[in-house]
């Protein structure tokens, strides 16, 4: 099986839920700031859909964190989850 790195929608959604709670924000407030529907944000939070790259960047500004702190990726062959930066290090043999 070919090793692929994909965004883990469920884990990423859980991270966004945690960030909202830590900042006492609602999904509606996040949706309003991003210019998307509450239903769209709800799908992200439940792991049913993934934000676009642009939404990840915008959330990094909203939450004052790096994009890497929002995105969780998964290696398809092993199922191992990691941050996007960890996957780059693994892919390029710097870890």
C-alpha positions as a printed Julia matrix, in Angstrom:
95×3 Matrix{Float64}:
   0.0    0.0    0.0
   1.33   3.41  -0.98
   2.04   5.79   1.9
  -0.12   8.86   1.62
  -0.61  11.72   4.03
  -4.16  13.07   4.22
  -5.9   15.6    6.45
  -7.62  13.75   9.28
 -11.02  15.47   9.24
 -12.18  14.02  12.57
  -9.05  14.96  14.53
  -8.9   18.38  12.87
 -12.55  18.97  13.77
 -11.83  18.02  17.38
  -9.0   20.56  17.41
 -11.29  23.31  16.12
 -13.88  22.41  18.78
 -11.18  22.71  21.46
 -10.0   26.07  20.08
 -13.55  27.43  20.08
 -14.09  26.31  23.69
 -10.77  27.79  24.84
 -11.79  31.14  23.35
 -15.45  30.99  24.37
 -16.44  31.29  20.71
 -19.44  29.74  19.02
 -19.48  27.99  15.68
 -21.67  30.84  14.43
 -19.06  33.43  15.41
 -16.38  31.45  13.58
 -18.63  31.05  10.54
 -19.35  34.8   10.49
 -15.64  35.66  10.69
 -14.82  33.22   7.89
 -17.77  34.17   5.71
 -19.11  30.61   5.58
 -22.33  28.98   6.76
 -22.8   27.62  10.25
 -23.7   24.31   8.61
 -20.31  24.26   6.89
 -18.47  24.88  10.16
 -20.63  22.23  11.83
 -19.48  19.7    9.22
 -15.85  20.57   9.99
 -16.42  20.18  13.74
 -17.97  16.74  13.23
 -15.24  15.61  10.83
 -17.66  15.3    7.9
 -15.81  17.87   5.79
 -12.47  19.65   5.78
 -11.83  23.39   5.65
 -10.04  24.75   2.59
  -6.44  25.88   2.82
  -7.72  29.47   2.86
  -9.99  28.7    5.8
  -7.11  27.1    7.71
  -5.02  30.24   7.14
  -7.89  32.51   8.23
  -8.45  30.4   11.37
  -4.77  30.69  12.23
  -5.23  34.47  12.3
  -8.51  34.27  14.22
  -7.05  31.92  16.85
  -3.56  33.54  16.81
  -1.82  30.22  16.18
   0.04  28.48  13.35
  -1.9   26.53  10.73
   0.08  23.5   11.87
  -1.61  23.79  15.27
  -5.03  23.31  13.62
  -4.41  20.64  10.98
  -3.96  17.0   11.94
  -2.86  14.64   9.2
  -2.94  10.85   9.0
  -0.69   8.44   7.2
  -2.99   6.13   5.26
  -0.8    3.03   5.48
  -0.32   3.05   9.26
  -3.22   5.22  10.43
  -0.75   7.26  12.49
  -1.88  10.84  13.11
   0.51  13.78  13.35
   0.8   17.48  12.72
   1.4   18.65   9.18
   4.94  19.71  10.14
   5.71  16.27  11.59
   4.56  14.68   8.33
   6.94  16.91   6.36
   9.84  15.94   8.61
   8.94  12.27   8.26
   8.6   12.55   4.49
  11.97  14.27   4.12
  13.8   12.12   6.65
  14.66  14.87   9.12
  13.12  13.13  12.09
